[in-house]
Amino acid sequence: MKFLLDTSFVINYLRHGGKWEQEIAALRARGGFEVSVITYGELYYGSLRASNPVREKEKYESFLENFEVSVVSLATEIIKIYAQTKLLLEKKGEQLDDFDLLIGATAVASDAILVTDNVKHFVRFPKLEVYMERR
């Protein structure tokens, strides 16, 4: 089983880690972790904006290394799912941010369960399994 960690989850874990130690340990026991290259980009951008960019970059790089999180690059299949889902949601009058669409598409294409703190953003995404945290 694979879990794709959304940007919001990683950021909240880095800010308040102790609160989620048991949760992430339980998930890790069930499978491996991944992040989309989009999440990696958002984390990198956030570190550049921080008052101490080096320290912030070390935080997320350490997290990725310690939890053996692999970075999933964009591929043709992900882009197809993104485009199809964007069109479907537009027809329903339901917009979703492009980065969220790409992250959701990555989870679907990777057959991974999305772990996010923004469940409301992703519940309308077809074929996407979202992990409902116990917090």
N, C-alpha and C positions, 0 to 999 in steps of 0.2 A: 504494500500500500504506500502511496506517495502523498505527501502533503505539500501544497504550494502555499508558501507564506506570503500574505499580502503586505504591502508597505506599512499599512496602519498597524498591523499586528507586530511587525518587527520594531517599529518605532516605539510603540507602547511597551514592548518587552524590554527594550534598551533603557527606557526611562524608569520603569517600575518593575524590573526583572523579578525580584523576590516574590512578588505577588503571583507570578505565573510559573514558578519553578516546577511545581508538581504537574501542572497542565502540560507543559512542554515535554517533561520527562515521560508522561503517559503517552503523548503523541509519538515521541521518538521510539518508544518501545513497540509501537504498532507499525512503524514504517520510516522511510527516509524523507528528508526535507529538500525542497527546491524553492527558488525564487525566480521570477521572471527577470529578464534583463531590464525590463521597465522598472521594477522595484529596485534593482541594483542602481539604476540611473537616478531614481528619486532619492535613494539613500546618499549617493555621492553628491548630488546637488545640495541636499540638506547639510551635509558636512562642510561644503564650500561656503555656505551662508553662516555657519556657526562662528562664535567668537574665537573658538580654538579648532580650526578645521582639521589639524593633524590628529588631535585627540578624538574628535568625532568620527573620523575615518577609521581610526584604530578600533573604536568601539564596534562598528558594524562589521569590519573585516574580521575581528576576533569572534564575534557572534557566528558569522558564516563558517569560519574555520572550526570553532569548537563544536558546532552542531552538524558539521559535515554537510553544509547546505550547498547544493550545486546550483549554478546559474543557468537557466534555460534561455537560449537565444531565440530570437524570432525566426520562424520558418514559414514556408509557404502555407502549410496546413493551418497554422495559427492565424495568419493574415486572412485566409478564407473564412475561418470561423468568425473572426472579428468583423469582417465586412458583412457577412450574412446576418449576424446578430445586430449590428448597428442598423441595418436596413429594417429588420423586423421590429426593433424597438422604435425606430422613427415612425414607422407605419402605425404603431400603437400610440404614438404621441408620448412615448417614454424615452427621454434622453438619458444617456449614461456617458460619463467622461471617457474620452478615447483611451486614456491610460488604464482606466478600470476595465474597459472592454478588452484591451489587449491582455491584461492580467487574467481576466476570466477566460478568454480564448486560450491562453497558455495552459490553464488548468484543464480545460475540456480536452485540448489536443494531447496533453500529457496523461490523461486519465488520472488526474490528481484531485484530491479534495482540497478546496480552497479554505485556508484558515485566515480569517479576517476579523477586524473589529468594526467593520462597516457592512454588516450583514444586509442592511436595508438597500445598499447600493447594488448588491449582487443577486438578490432573491428573484429578480425578473429575468435573469440570464438563463436561457433554456439549456438544458443538459448539464448544468453546472451544479456539482455537489458542494454545498457550503457546510463547513464544520460549525456546529453550534456550540460555542464554548460554554463551559459550566460556571464561569465566573459570576 
